[in-house]
Amino acid sequence: MSEKALVLHELGAPENMRWQDWPVPEPKADEVRLRQTVIGVNFADTYHRGGVPHPWPVPPCPVVIGFEAVGIVEATGQAVSGFSVGDRVAYAVPPLGSYAQVRNYPVKHLVHVPDDLEDRQVAALLLKGMTAHYLLHRTYRVQPGDTIVVHAASGAMGLILCQWANALGATTVGTVSTEEKAQMARSAGCHYPVVRAQEDFVAKVREVSGGEGAAVVYESIGKDTLQKSLDCLRPMGVCAAYGHVSGAPDPVDIIHDLGRRGSLFITRPAIMHYVDKREDLENTARGLFDAIRSGIIRAHINYEYALKDAARAHAAIEAGKTIGATVLIP
């Protein structure tokens, strides 16, 4: 059978994705066939489309990208257990292929969607929410009273981090690019939003922390901010460099950049390593779903496009014109 999908024919511009028929074979033994209802858009999608280095490799073109969606199970492979036709399910890790009406997906990383949660909110929050969960609870366990830094604090990921960190009792310094985005970050629990072009976020961190520095920096900008992110850490602080929207950062000198600054730690966390075990996946998803139910975090879905118009979504995200989350409707 075949269904419509947005197919990337050449790495590069958003216009290289074309709306066309795409084959959907019978699911393998460990797969289910999904008819997708809502697809999440993530900045990493633009890396995959544009050929920017990323921990998740992209198969050769033509290829369907995207790695987050909610859908309904239409068929199951012969070895599948725990999932049945008609189940509402979601996923947020590769294999790529979510920019499609219908696709096959392995059950190893599939989760059931609770009845009390909506498809749109889960599609907007699953990847980013599970990422926030491990960043705040495992990469560095945020404690009450910690000063933390969240870059791109008004983006979909940043808003979740700010909301959740606030509930954990942290004091958040968030960086943004405009006053409008500063207000958005503040409304999500960011105590000190800093417009990067107007104020030095390192100085703000030192001021807020009484000169000590931040316990952790959630670094998603990359090349433009990494060295200053290291500057604002306290001794033995953690730089969790989980994204690089301004480009891959320059190499880090472990003696000068880390040792002389105070025995700092730097890590490049990626979700597939934190949820590879079924137990970790279920615990992380459960933590996210509980946070949604309790009102700790909510989806800020400010942009909705038809799947065939995803190129417009990519252009807006790369231009820095978006605030909050973007979803696609097949």
Backbone hydrogen bonds, N-H to C=O, Kabsch-Sander energy under -0.5 kcal/mol:
donor,donor_aa,acceptor,acceptor_aa,energy
3,E,22,W,-2.2
5,A,20,Q,-2.6
6,L,99,Y,-2.7
7,V,5,A,-0.8
7,V,18,R,-3.2
8,L,63,V,-3.3
9,H,7,V,-0.6
9,H,16,N,-2.2
12,G,49,R,-2.6
16,N,13,A,-2.0
17,M,14,P,-1.9
18,R,7,V,-2.9
18,R,16,N,-0.5
20,Q,5,A,-2.5
20,Q,18,R,-0.6
22,W,3,E,-2.6
24,V,1,M,-3.2
31,E,28,K,-1.9
32,V,105,Y,-2.3
33,R,75,A,-2.7
34,L,32,V,-0.5
34,L,103,R,-3.4
35,R,72,I,-2.5
36,Q,34,L,-0.7
36,Q,101,Q,-2.4
37,T,70,V,-2.9
38,V,70,V,-1.4
39,I,328,L,-2.6
40,G,68,E,-1.4
41,V,326,T,-1.8
45,D,42,N,-1.9
46,T,42,N,-0.6
46,T,43,F,-1.2
47,Y,43,F,-1.0
48,H,44,A,-2.3
49,R,45,D,-2.3
50,G,46,T,-2.3
51,G,47,Y,-1.4
52,V,47,Y,-2.0
63,V,8,L,-2.0
65,I,63,V,-0.5
69,A,91,Y,-1.7
70,V,38,V,-2.6
71,G,89,V,-2.4
72,I,35,R,-2.4
73,V,87,D,-2.2
74,E,33,R,-3.6
75,A,33,R,-1.1
77,G,31,E,-2.7
79,A,29,A,-1.5
80,V,77,G,-1.5
86,G,73,V,-2.8
87,D,84,S,-2.1
89,V,71,G,-2.6
89,V,87,D,-0.6
90,A,111,V,-2.2
91,Y,69,A,-1.9
97,G,66,G,-2.2
98,S,66,G,-1.8
99,Y,65,I,-2.3
100,A,98,S,-2.6
101,Q,4,K,-2.6
103,R,34,L,-1.9
105,Y,32,V,-2.4
107,V,30,D,-2.4
109,H,106,P,-0.9
110,L,107,V,-1.5
111,V,90,A,-2.5
113,V,88,R,-2.4
117,L,114,P,-1.7
122,V,118,E,-2.0
123,A,119,D,-2.7
124,A,120,R,-1.9
125,L,121,Q,-1.3
126,L,122,V,-2.7
129,G,125,L,-3.6
130,M,126,L,-2.7
131,T,127,L,-2.4
132,A,128,K,-2.5
133,H,129,G,-2.2
134,Y,130,M,-2.1
135,L,131,T,-2.6
136,L,132,A,-2.6
137,H,133,H,-1.9
138,R,134,Y,-2.3
139,T,134,Y,-3.3
140,Y,135,L,-1.4
142,V,136,L,-2.5
142,V,140,Y,-1.0
145,G,169,G,-2.8
146,D,143,Q,-2.2
148,I,146,D,-0.5
148,I,171,T,-2.6
149,V,216,V,-2.0
150,V,173,V,-2.4
151,H,149,V,-0.5
151,H,218,Y,-1.9
153,A,175,T,-2.4
155,G,152,A,-1.7
156,A,324,G,-0.8
158,G,152,A,-0.6
159,L,155,G,-2.9
160,I,156,A,-1.2
161,L,157,M,-2.3
162,C,158,G,-2.6
163,Q,159,L,-2.3
164,W,160,I,-2.6
165,A,161,L,-2.9
166,N,162,C,-2.0
167,A,163,Q,-1.6
168,L,164,W,-1.4
169,G,166,N,-1.2
170,A,165,A,-2.3
171,T,146,D,-3.3
172,T,170,A,-0.6
173,V,148,I,-2.7
174,G,172,T,-0.6
174,G,192,Y,-1.3
175,T,150,V,-1.9
176,V,194,V,-2.6
182,A,178,T,-1.7
183,Q,179,E,-2.1
184,M,180,E,-1.7
185,A,181,K,-2.5
186,R,182,A,-2.5
187,S,183,Q,-2.1
188,A,184,M,-0.8
188,A,185,A,-0.8
189,G,186,R,-1.6
190,C,185,A,-2.2
191,H,172,T,-0.5
191,H,189,G,-0.6
192,Y,172,T,-2.1
194,V,174,G,-3.6
196,R,176,V,-2.5
196,R,194,V,-0.8
198,Q,195,V,-2.1
199,E,195,V,-1.8
201,F,199,E,-0.7
204,K,200,D,-1.8
205,V,201,F,-2.3
206,R,202,V,-2.3
207,E,203,A,-2.4
208,V,204,K,-2.8
209,S,205,V,-2.5
210,G,207,E,-1.1
211,G,206,R,-3.2
212,E,209,S,-1.1
214,A,232,C,-3.1
215,A,147,T,-2.9
216,V,147,T,-0.8
217,V,238,V,-2.3
218,Y,149,V,-3.3
219,E,217,V,-1.1
219,E,240,A,-1.6
220,S,218,Y,-0.7
223,K,221,I,-0.6
223,K,247,G,-2.3
225,T,222,G,-1.3
226,L,222,G,-2.5
229,S,225,T,-2.4
230,L,226,L,-2.1
231,D,227,Q,-1.7
232,C,228,K,-1.4
233,L,230,L,-1.2
234,R,214,A,-2.7
236,M,262,G,-2.9
237,G,234,R,-2.1
238,V,215,A,-2.2
239,C,265,F,-2.7
240,A,217,V,-2.6
240,A,238,V,-0.7
241,A,239,C,-1.0
241,A,267,T,-2.4
242,Y,219,E,-0.9
242,Y,240,A,-1.5
243,G,219,E,-1.5
245,V,220,S,-2.0
246,S,221,I,-3.2
247,G,244,H,-1.7
254,I,252,V,-0.7
257,D,253,D,-1.8
258,L,253,D,-1.1
259,G,254,I,-2.0
260,R,255,I,-2.3
262,G,258,L,-0.6
262,G,259,G,-1.0
263,S,258,L,-0.5
263,S,259,G,-1.3
264,L,258,L,-1.8
265,F,237,G,-2.7
267,T,239,C,-2.4
273,H,270,A,-1.5
274,Y,270,A,-0.8
274,Y,271,I,-0.8
275,V,271,I,-1.6
281,L,277,K,-2.4
282,E,278,R,-2.6
283,N,279,E,-2.3
284,T,280,D,-2.5
285,A,281,L,-2.7
286,R,282,E,-2.4
287,G,283,N,-2.2
288,L,284,T,-2.0
289,F,285,A,-2.9
290,D,286,R,-2.4
291,A,287,G,-1.7
292,I,288,L,-2.2
293,R,289,F,-2.4
294,S,290,D,-2.3
295,G,292,I,-1.1
296,I,291,A,-1.5
297,I,291,A,-1.3
301,I,299,A,-1.0
302,N,300,H,-1.1
302,N,325,A,-1.6
303,Y,325,A,-1.4
305,Y,327,V,-2.2
307,L,329,I,-2.5
309,D,306,A,-2.1
310,A,307,L,-1.8
312,R,309,D,-1.4
313,A,309,D,-1.0
314,H,310,A,-2.5
315,A,311,A,-2.2
316,A,312,R,-2.1
317,I,313,A,-2.3
318,E,314,H,-2.6
319,A,315,A,-1.4
320,G,317,I,-1.5
321,K,316,A,-2.2
324,G,154,S,-1.3
325,A,300,H,-3.7
327,V,303,Y,-2.1
328,L,39,I,-2.7
329,I,305,Y,-2.4
